Amino acid sequence: MGFCPQCRDSGTLHESAADVRQVVAPTPVASIVSDRLERLHTGIDEFDRVLGGGVVPGSVALLGGAPGVGKSTLVLEIGSALAGAGVSVLVATGEESRPQVGLRARRIGAVEDDLLITTESDIDQLSDLIRSGTYPFVVIDSIQTVTGIAGESGAGSMTAIRESAARLIAVAKEADVAVLLIGHITKDGAIAGPKSLEHMVDVVLSLDGDPHRNLRFLRGMKNRFGSVNEIGVFEMTDRGLEPMSDPSAVLSGGRDGTSAGSVLFPALDGRRSLIVEIQALTVRTRSAQPRRSVKGLPTSRVHQILAALERHGGFKTGGRDVYVSVMGGLSITEPAADLPTALAIASAVAGVPLGSTAAWGEVGLTGEVRRVEQADRRRTESRRLGISRVVEATDRRRLDHVLGELALYPPGEDSRAALRVIPYEDRIAP
């Protein structure tokens, strides 16, 4: 410019070189792998299980879930457990007032001196609180309420969420403080905000469950410090979320085995086996388009199973409404649920109860029943619960063979003739 824009004098501007940043010398990987991570154990086994053994200092985790599922309750219980162990915890809530948080804390018994609450939502103030190092564990409830980003008039926008998370992550790494961010979800179930938010954090957790039931499932969608193949099961009570040490007994309980259309399935959610009940109900209909209602299973998969049952088992469901549900609010996507679903539908059509029966296997469109992974773990869990009969896939096993062994035949037909049970060797003989 040549002159000062304020005083209009010339020769008052001087050029100066910026300080050159020093290049940090690379670190040998051998010295890094020798360091062990000292985790913060919350004492809540179901939560520590999902994280891989506890909270890692300096890590940033993102917890998402539907409104009212219990996110704020869970983090308050975690903070209380850590505070009870002598770890100072700060919960910054931008959505609730102090009296509201106090009411929940009193109800669930989360009353600890080292558990502190603040309603601060300004990014600069939150950064200073984290940078102080006074609180080894900080909760931000929620990332959508953080304000103070330059150029943003309000909170919750894509840019505000991204910039707020970037600053909080940088401060957390610098101060070696573990930070847990709570995030809203969209109507499609994804965490609200830019997708890069999930890439930026170290851990992504999802808390879900049927809003009309008491069970809650905590899953790890991403974990840089452990396996994502873990699930934590909680029960919502008037005292908050209580960990369930034996969820299989609860998910499969309440059945007497005398009703048709019920089969047990040892589902694998990560490295954990949970015994769930798959129920089916079929009723005759005069509608030109019978209804297919599916809950907890992929609908397209159930349609394929119905086609395989009709083609290879003789069970015609074209004139019946079919209802299939996984009890307990658990969603199952693994192909191993094909066989128990097929048996539950066949049992409902034939009106034959299967009693205490557990099954697993993938049903192909050509009628074969294929093996699935980790059968030993499913068998062990079934044996632990005292299930009397186990039906699983073996080599050269077909769906019609399984139906015949369980005496499941289409109604109104000559039992064994209807299925045409033929040994496998005779099928492939010239």
NORHU-V697165 format. One record per backbone hydrogen bond with DSSP energy under -0.5 kcal/mol. NH is the residue of the N-H (numbers start at 1). CO is the residue of the C=O. E is the energy in kcal/mol with one decimal. If there is no record, write none. Layout:
nh->{NH	NH}
co->{CO	CO}
e->{E	E}
This chain:
nh->{4	8	11	31	32	33	34	35	38	39	40	41	42	45	47	48	49	50	51	52	52	53	54	55	57	57	59	61	62	63	64	64	65	66	69	74	75	76	77	78	79	80	81	82	83	84	85	85	86	87	88	89	90	91	92	92	93	93	94	94	95	101	102	103	104	105	106	107	108	109	110	111	112	115	116	116	118	123	126	127	128	129	130	131	132	133	134	136	137	138	139	140	141	141	142	142	143	145	146	147	152	153	161	162	163	164	165	166	167	168	169	170	171	172	173	174	175	176	177	178	179	180	181	181	182	183	186	189	192	197	198	199	200	201	202	203	204	205	206	207	208	208	213	216	217	218	219	219	220	221	221	222	224	226	230	232	234	235	236	237	237	240	242	242	244	245	249	250	251	252	263	264	265	267	267	269	269	270	271	272	274	274	276	276	277	278	278	279	279	280	281	283	285	290	293	294	295	302	303	304	305	306	307	308	309	310	311	312	313	314	315	316	317	320	321	322	323	324	325	326	327	327	329	332	337	338	339	340	341	342	343	344	345	346	347	348	349	350	351	352	353	355	357	358	359	360	361	362	364	364	367	369	370	370	378	379	380	381	382	383	384	385	386	387	389	391	392	393	397	399	402	403	404	405	406	407	408	409	413	415	418	419	420	421	422	427	428	429}
co->{9	4	2	28	28	29	30	32	36	37	55	39	40	43	44	44	45	46	47	48	49	48	48	40	38	55	56	179	203	181	62	205	183	207	66	70	71	72	73	74	75	76	77	78	79	80	81	82	83	82	86	114	137	116	90	139	91	118	92	141	141	97	98	99	100	101	102	103	104	105	105	109	110	112	89	114	91	147	122	123	124	125	126	127	128	130	129	134	88	178	90	180	92	139	140	182	182	142	143	121	149	151	157	158	159	160	161	162	163	164	165	166	167	168	169	170	171	172	172	136	59	138	61	179	140	63	190	186	184	194	195	195	196	197	60	60	222	62	219	64	206	217	210	234	208	232	206	217	230	204	219	204	202	223	228	218	216	242	214	235	240	237	235	240	233	243	246	246	247	248	278	357	276	265	274	267	272	268	229	269	267	272	265	274	251	263	276	277	325	261	323	321	319	288	322	292	324	298	299	300	301	302	303	304	305	306	307	308	309	310	309	314	315	317	283	291	281	293	279	295	277	325	326	296	334	335	361	336	337	338	339	340	341	342	343	344	345	346	347	347	351	257	355	389	264	391	336	370	362	368	364	397	362	368	374	375	376	377	378	379	380	381	383	382	356	358	390	360	394	367	398	399	400	401	402	404	403	407	410	413	414	415	416	416	420	423	424	425}
e->{-2.5	-1.8	-1.0	-0.8	-0.8	-2.5	-0.8	-1.4	-0.6	-1.0	-3.5	-0.7	-0.6	-1.0	-0.7	-2.6	-2.4	-1.2	-1.7	-0.8	-0.7	-3.2	-0.7	-2.7	-0.6	-0.5	-1.9	-2.7	-2.7	-3.3	-0.5	-2.3	-0.7	-0.6	-1.8	-2.3	-2.4	-1.7	-2.0	-2.4	-2.6	-2.1	-2.4	-2.4	-2.5	-2.2	-0.8	-0.6	-1.6	-2.4	-0.5	-2.7	-2.2	-2.6	-0.6	-3.3	-0.8	-2.5	-0.6	-2.5	-0.8	-2.1	-2.7	-2.1	-1.7	-2.7	-2.3	-1.9	-2.3	-0.8	-2.1	-1.4	-0.6	-1.1	-2.9	-0.7	-2.3	-2.7	-2.6	-2.2	-2.1	-2.1	-2.2	-2.9	-1.5	-1.4	-0.5	-0.6	-1.2	-2.7	-2.9	-2.7	-3.1	-0.6	-0.6	-0.6	-2.5	-1.6	-0.9	-2.6	-2.0	-0.5	-2.6	-2.2	-2.8	-2.5	-2.4	-2.2	-2.2	-2.4	-2.6	-2.1	-2.4	-2.4	-2.3	-2.0	-2.6	-1.0	-2.0	-2.3	-2.6	-2.8	-3.6	-0.5	-2.4	-2.9	-3.3	-1.7	-2.6	-1.7	-1.1	-0.9	-1.8	-1.4	-2.4	-1.6	-2.2	-3.5	-2.5	-2.7	-0.6	-2.4	-2.0	-2.7	-3.3	-3.3	-2.8	-0.6	-1.1	-2.8	-0.7	-1.4	-1.5	-0.7	-1.6	-2.8	-2.9	-2.4	-3.6	-0.6	-2.7	-1.7	-2.6	-0.6	-2.3	-0.6	-0.5	-0.9	-3.0	-2.2	-2.1	-2.6	-3.0	-1.5	-2.5	-0.6	-2.6	-0.7	-2.3	-1.0	-3.2	-0.5	-2.5	-0.7	-0.5	-3.0	-0.5	-0.6	-2.8	-2.4	-2.5	-1.8	-2.3	-0.5	-2.5	-0.5	-1.9	-1.6	-1.9	-1.7	-2.0	-2.3	-1.8	-2.3	-2.5	-1.9	-2.4	-2.7	-1.3	-0.6	-1.7	-0.9	-0.6	-1.5	-3.2	-2.6	-2.8	-2.8	-2.5	-1.9	-2.6	-0.6	-1.0	-3.2	-1.6	-2.2	-2.4	-0.5	-1.8	-2.6	-2.7	-2.3	-2.2	-2.5	-2.6	-2.0	-2.4	-2.8	-1.6	-1.2	-0.6	-0.9	-1.6	-2.5	-2.1	-1.7	-2.0	-1.8	-0.6	-3.0	-1.6	-2.6	-3.3	-0.6	-1.5	-2.6	-2.4	-2.0	-2.1	-2.2	-2.1	-1.5	-1.1	-2.3	-1.7	-3.0	-0.5	-0.8	-1.4	-3.2	-1.9	-2.4	-2.1	-2.4	-1.5	-1.3	-2.9	-0.8	-1.1	-0.5	-2.8	-0.9	-1.5	-0.9	-0.7	-1.3	-1.4	-0.5}
